[in-house]
């Protein structure tokens, strides 16, 4: 997943969008997501994810940052 930063738009991240089938502007954030559906284990199953959302079509992709 390659990303480039263009100087024309401040903080714009351009990545390949699978839906648009081209490089588009994306908003990118890091989020802590809970992986377990069980409430008693939820506090122990939080992991960091990179979340990228296409600014053209709205497609959102997530990538787990830990390979545990």
C-alpha positions in Angstrom: 0.0 0.0 0.0 2.0 3.0 -1.3 1.1 6.5 -0.2 2.4 9.8 -1.5 2.1 13.3 -0.1 1.4 16.0 -2.6 2.4 19.6 -1.9 -0.6 21.1 -3.6 -3.0 20.0 -0.8 -1.7 20.3 2.7 -1.7 17.0 4.5 -3.3 15.2 1.6 -2.4 11.5 1.3 -2.8 9.9 -2.1 -3.2 6.2 -2.2 -4.5 3.6 -4.7 -8.3 3.1 -4.2 -9.6 -0.4 -5.2 -13.1 1.0 -5.9 -12.0 4.0 -8.0 -9.2 1.9 -9.5 -6.8 4.9 -9.4 -4.8 7.0 -7.0 -7.1 9.3 -5.0 -7.0 11.6 -1.9 -7.5 9.7 1.3 -8.0 10.7 5.0 -5.8 8.4 7.1 -6.0 7.8 10.9 -4.9 5.4 13.5 -7.6 3.8 15.6 -7.7 1.4 18.5 -10.3 -1.3 17.6 -11.7 -4.1 19.8 -11.4 -7.5 18.1 -13.3 -9.6 20.6 -17.1 -9.8 20.8 -17.0 -11.1 24.4 -17.4 -8.3 26.9 -15.2 -10.0 29.5 -12.3 -10.1 27.0 -12.8 -6.8 25.2 -10.4 -4.8 27.3 -7.6 -7.3 26.4 -8.3 -7.5 22.7 -7.7 -3.9 21.5 -5.3 -3.4 18.6 -4.1 -0.4 16.6 -5.4 -0.2 13.0 -4.5 2.2 10.2 -7.8 3.4 8.7 -7.8 5.0 5.3 -11.0 6.5 3.7 -11.2 7.6 0.0 -12.3 11.2 -0.3 -13.9 10.4 -3.7 -16.0 7.3 -3.2 -15.9 6.8 0.6 -14.4 3.3 0.5 -12.7 2.6 3.9 -9.9 0.1 4.4 -8.4 -1.0 7.6 -4.9 -2.5 8.2 -4.0 -4.1 11.5 -0.7 -2.7 12.7 0.3 -5.5 15.0 1.0 -9.0 13.7 0.5 -10.7 17.0 
